[in-house]
Structures are given as C-alpha cells and as structure tokens.
Amino acid sequence: MARHTYDVMVCGAGPAGLALATLLAPQRRVLLVERRAGQGEGPRIGESLPGAAAPLLHRLGVLERFRRGGHRERGPAIAVWDIDTPVWKDAIFDPAGPGWHLDRRGFERMLQRRAQEAGATLVDGCRHIRVDRHQGGWQLDTGSARYSAPVLVDATGRASGIARQLGLRKSANDPLLCLHSFLDSPPGDPDSAMRIQADAQGWWYSVPLPGAKRVLAYHLDSDNPLWHRLKRGAVFLAHARQHPLLAEALTDLAPARMQCRPAGTAMLSVEALASVGDGFLAIGDALYTFDPISSQGLFHSLASAASAANAIVAGSAEALQRHRQEMQAVADQYLAHWHGTYQGPARFGGYPFWQRRQRLPGA
Ligand SMILES: Cc1cc2nc3c(=O)[nH]c(=O)nc-3n(C[C@H](O)[C@H](O)[C@H](O)COP(=O)(O)OP(=O)(O)OC[C@H]3O[C@@H](n4cnc5c(N)ncnc54)[C@H](O)[C@@H]3O)c2cc1C
C-alpha cells in the first residue's frame, strides 16, 4: 500500500476544511481527504453569509472572485418572532455590510479551486477512513493508501466522523429537523428579504437564491408527527401559506421536491478534544454545529479554520491553548444568544417545541 507523509491532514472538504487547507498550504504540506466523489448537484441549504465574513474571504484570497460569483446581496430581514406582527430589520444598518444569499455549490467550488491553487492535495471519494495514533502523530488509512502527519483535523461536518472514531461524543439532544424545498421563482424576483416566521410547532424561513430559486424551510422537532404530513410538497407549501408573511412571497410558486436535514445544535467539548492526543483539532460543524436560526454556521466554519491555522502555524502549546480558549468563547456566546432567541416567542411558551428550548442544548 502506498504511504505518504504530510504536515497536516484535514478530513472533510466542506467550507471549513477548504479554508484551513488554503491558509496552511503555502507553508505546510496539506492533505485534504473527502468522502464524496466530485461535487454535488442542485441547490444546497445553508445560504446566508453575513457581511462580517468579507475579511475572512479576503484572507483566503477569494474576496474579488467571490464578489463576481453571482451571489445575491442580502436584503432586509422581516420576522414575525417576538410579537405577532412583522418586524423589519434593514440590512444596510449592519456595520459589516448586508451579507449575501449564496449560490452554495458555486461558493464551495470556488473554495475548492482556491485550496488546490494554494497547493493542498485533495483526495476525494474516500468512503472509509481509519485514523490511528502513529509514532506520536497520526495515521490515516483510506483502504488504498496510508498517510501520516503530526496534525490531524476533523472538518467532517455535523457527523464529526473523526472525533467519533477517537471516542468523542457531541452534546446532541436537540431534535430539531429542517424540512425544506427549493422552489422555482420568477427570474429577477425583486423580493430580496429573508422572511422568518415563528409558529406553535417551530419556525419557518424563506429567502430568494441566485438562479431563480427560493428556499422555503420549516424547523420542527423530529418527534412531532406533523413532519410526516409535511413531507408532501403541496401540503408543505399550503401550510406555509397560512402565514401572510410567507404567503406574499409564495404566490404562484409550485411545490417542489422535499428534503430533510437534522439541524439542532451539537457541540464537542474543547477540553475533550485535548484528551485524545497532541495535534488533534476539530473545526466548523465538526466542532460546533449551530442551529440555522443563528445564520452563523458558514461564518463559524471560516473563522474556526482561521483560528486553527494560526495555532498550527505557531506550533506551540500556548498557541493551541489560545485557539481552544477562543473556541470556548465562541461556544459560550453562541449558547447565550441561542437561548435568548428561543425565549422570544413567549406567546407559544405552552407548546412542546418552545418549552424544550427553555433549556440549553446539552444541559
Ligand atoms: C437547514 C440548515 C440551514 C442552514 N443555513 C445556514 C445559513 O443560512 N447560513 C450559514 O452560515 N449556515 C447555515 N447552515 C450551516 C452550514 O451549512 C454549515 O455550518 C456549514 O456547511 C459547515 O461547513 P463545514 O465545512 O464545517 O461542514 P460541511 O459543509 O458539512 O462539510 C463537511 C465535509 O466533510 C465531508 N465528510 C463527512 N464525513 C466525512 C468523513 N468521514 N471523511 C471524509 N470526509 C467527510 C462531507 O462530505 C463534506 O464535504 C445551515 C445548516 C442547515 C442544516
């Protein structure tokens, strides 16, 4: 079996892994190992990127390319959340700029191209990866080749596949599901707003996407039998249209194929990470999977990659400790904000979906 040596092995070529590989590749030999073969097709959920991500895109050397990438500038957010009437928040009041609704596939293709240009080696289609400790570092076996490096990074997304192999478990008792579909919308749809609607069983959002599409998503608990009924596109659309805020953006749109994703908060403990051996890090969703209500998952993927890159380049125990403290601060801030957000719709406080969220996830 072929054997190769690298300085850093990154598992998972999503936004987090690609960003880390881009930042490290000019100075380190970086291997990126991805389970998927090739890039996926069709629109993908996870499309809102805040304006605060611009400096991170600049650091990755892609800001200009990104601006030309056909992403839509975010418009206002209109929310029926704390009260039963729409509250309008204009994007121009965000000091970091309005942000974007992404062509998510195009975004990831851009990041992948950049990581490879920077010099990272990408090996995709690796369905079964085995990791082990090896001579004080890490060894990764894909079945057809064996790789080793002193640093191993889990960027496998929500599943935290590498951390799990090493015996770590996420706090994950939040049963939030996201049911969604990508509706065909008229080309040049002038409605650039993000619409957010709380109801007794969960919450909705809808935003226009590049490429004449509109995402419509509903978040509810996996043990709520309602979701079985809503798996039919026409029923889903009719249910959304009961809310005037959504109905006005959904006029004349036809039902589309339904998709479903787990979406609840799930977090690794940074202290537990330190316990599995030197040179192991987790970034992006593999470290903290945020609730989509935060719209911060992609930002966190890029920011945690930048923080990890600083620690890996510095190469000292102190730098690693600083990175872990930074990540702990991110977790604390996220949980406080998450809790405050779900306390908002107090009028639904008697319903299980909202009652469940009076406690922090993992508590
Ligand atoms: C319903 C929903 C809506 C969302 N909306 C938003 C939003 O509006 N804005 C926002 O910022 N974020 C949003 N997010 C979150 C956002 O999509 C994620 O935070 C982001 O994709 C995380 O990037 P990542 O690189 O950490 O993980 P991923 O994007 O999950 O990438 C992980 C990669 O690792 C690969 N992989 C998995 N297992 C293995 C393995 N064992 N070995 C090798 N490779 C592996 C996967 O194939 C994938 O390519 C949303 C998420 C959901 C579920």
The ligand as an SDF file (V2000), in Angstrom:
LIG
                    3D

 53 58  0  0  0  0  0  0  0  0999 V2000
  -31.1250   23.5040    7.4370 C   0  0  0  0  0  0  0  0  0  0  0  0
  -29.8190   24.2280    7.5200 C   0  0  0  0  0  0  0  0  0  0  0  0
  -29.7440   25.5660    7.1670 C   0  0  0  0  0  0  0  0  0  0  0  0
  -28.5380   26.2480    7.2860 C   0  0  0  0  0  0  0  0  0  0  0  0
  -28.4880   27.5520    6.9430 N   0  0  0  0  0  0  0  0  0  0  0  0
  -27.3390   28.2310    7.0820 C   0  0  0  0  0  0  0  0  0  0  0  0
  -27.2570   29.6020    6.7300 C   0  0  0  0  0  0  0  0  0  0  0  0
  -28.2190   30.2010    6.2480 O   0  0  0  0  0  0  0  0  0  0  0  0
  -26.0760   30.2430    6.9230 N   0  0  0  0  0  0  0  0  0  0  0  0
  -24.9850   29.6060    7.4270 C   0  0  0  0  0  0  0  0  0  0  0  0
  -23.9590   30.2360    7.5950 O   0  0  0  0  0  0  0  0  0  0  0  0
  -25.0290   28.2980    7.7280 N   0  0  0  0  0  0  0  0  0  0  0  0
  -26.1640   27.6020    7.5680 C   0  0  0  0  0  0  0  0  0  0  0  0
  -26.1900   26.2750    7.8650 N   0  0  0  0  0  0  0  0  0  0  0  0
  -24.9840   25.6270    8.3590 C   0  0  0  0  0  0  0  0  0  0  0  0
  -23.8980   25.4600    7.3050 C   0  0  0  0  0  0  0  0  0  0  0  0
  -24.4000   24.7690    6.1770 O   0  0  0  0  0  0  0  0  0  0  0  0
  -22.7620   24.6740    7.9530 C   0  0  0  0  0  0  0  0  0  0  0  0
  -22.3630   25.3610    9.1220 O   0  0  0  0  0  0  0  0  0  0  0  0
  -21.5370   24.5090    7.0400 C   0  0  0  0  0  0  0  0  0  0  0  0
  -21.8650   23.7120    5.9370 O   0  0  0  0  0  0  0  0  0  0  0  0
  -20.4310   23.8440    7.8180 C   0  0  0  0  0  0  0  0  0  0  0  0
  -19.3060   23.6900    6.9940 O   0  0  0  0  0  0  0  0  0  0  0  0
  -18.2810   22.5180    7.3490 P   0  0  0  0  0  0  0  0  0  0  0  0
  -17.2030   22.5950    6.3430 O   0  0  0  0  0  0  0  0  0  0  0  0
  -17.9300   22.5730    8.7940 O   0  0  0  0  0  0  0  0  0  0  0  0
  -19.1200   21.1770    7.1770 O   0  0  0  0  0  0  0  0  0  0  0  0
  -19.8670   20.5740    5.8500 P   0  0  0  0  0  0  0  0  0  0  0  0
  -20.3130   21.6610    4.9630 O   0  0  0  0  0  0  0  0  0  0  0  0
  -20.8420   19.6300    6.4040 O   0  0  0  0  0  0  0  0  0  0  0  0
  -18.6740   19.7980    5.1470 O   0  0  0  0  0  0  0  0  0  0  0  0
  -18.1560   18.6000    5.6760 C   0  0  0  0  0  0  0  0  0  0  0  0
  -17.4760   17.8240    4.5660 C   0  0  0  0  0  0  0  0  0  0  0  0
  -16.9030   16.6420    5.1310 O   0  0  0  0  0  0  0  0  0  0  0  0
  -17.2280   15.5250    4.3190 C   0  0  0  0  0  0  0  0  0  0  0  0
  -17.2060   14.3250    5.1860 N   0  0  0  0  0  0  0  0  0  0  0  0
  -18.1710   13.9080    6.0360 C   0  0  0  0  0  0  0  0  0  0  0  0
  -17.7580   12.8070    6.6820 N   0  0  0  0  0  0  0  0  0  0  0  0
  -16.5240   12.5280    6.2100 C   0  0  0  0  0  0  0  0  0  0  0  0
  -15.5740   11.5070    6.5080 C   0  0  0  0  0  0  0  0  0  0  0  0
  -15.8150   10.5660    7.4260 N   0  0  0  0  0  0  0  0  0  0  0  0
  -14.3950   11.5260    5.8590 N   0  0  0  0  0  0  0  0  0  0  0  0
  -14.1210   12.4960    4.9350 C   0  0  0  0  0  0  0  0  0  0  0  0
  -14.9920   13.4910    4.6120 N   0  0  0  0  0  0  0  0  0  0  0  0
  -16.1620   13.5020    5.2670 C   0  0  0  0  0  0  0  0  0  0  0  0
  -18.5880   15.8540    3.7440 C   0  0  0  0  0  0  0  0  0  0  0  0
  -18.8300   15.1150    2.5560 O   0  0  0  0  0  0  0  0  0  0  0  0
  -18.4450   17.3550    3.4910 C   0  0  0  0  0  0  0  0  0  0  0  0
  -17.8890   17.6330    2.2250 O   0  0  0  0  0  0  0  0  0  0  0  0
  -27.3900   25.5700    7.7570 C   0  0  0  0  0  0  0  0  0  0  0  0
  -27.4500   24.2220    8.0870 C   0  0  0  0  0  0  0  0  0  0  0  0
  -28.6580   23.5450    7.9700 C   0  0  0  0  0  0  0  0  0  0  0  0
  -28.7220   22.0870    8.3450 C   0  0  0  0  0  0  0  0  0  0  0  0
  1  2  1  0
  2  3  1  0
  2 52  2  0
  3  4  2  0
  4  5  1  0
  4 50  1  0
  5  6  2  0
  6  7  1  0
  6 13  1  0
  7  8  2  0
  7  9  1  0
  9 10  1  0
 10 11  2  0
 10 12  1  0
 12 13  2  0
 13 14  1  0
 14 15  1  0
 14 50  1  0
 15 16  1  0
 16 17  1  0
 16 18  1  0
 18 19  1  0
 18 20  1  0
 20 21  1  0
 20 22  1  0
 22 23  1  0
 23 24  1  0
 24 25  2  0
 24 26  1  0
 24 27  1  0
 27 28  1  0
 28 29  2  0
 28 30  1  0
 28 31  1  0
 31 32  1  0
 32 33  1  0
 33 34  1  0
 33 48  1  0
 34 35  1  0
 35 36  1  0
 35 46  1  0
 36 37  1  0
 36 45  1  0
 37 38  2  0
 38 39  1  0
 39 40  1  0
 39 45  2  0
 40 41  1  0
 40 42  2  0
 42 43  1  0
 43 44  2  0
 44 45  1  0
 46 47  1  0
 46 48  1  0
 48 49  1  0
 50 51  2  0
 51 52  1  0
 52 53  1  0
M  END
$$$$
